[in-house]
């Protein structure tokens, strides 16, 4: 049997995300290498990603809020008086 040539890959990932995932991998008796090998094998077998990439409902809501906020006029408050006046104007709206 021939020895398969290996290729080293390096990625940078959010530390907290990696630590959370490692806890799950450990519970499953897996390490990062085994998980990545399984992922790559599934990509090849499926001819693409083995899951659907889409926004969660929370992400969609945040995106919609961000888009809606783009049209809101912004007033720059540079002094204490500006801030006080802004709060006073806000109170009068009620």
Residue pairs with C-beta under 8 A, 6 or more apart in sequence:
9 36
22 32
25 31
25 32
25 34
25 35
30 38
39 50
42 50
43 49
43 50
55 63
75 86
76 82
77 83
77 86
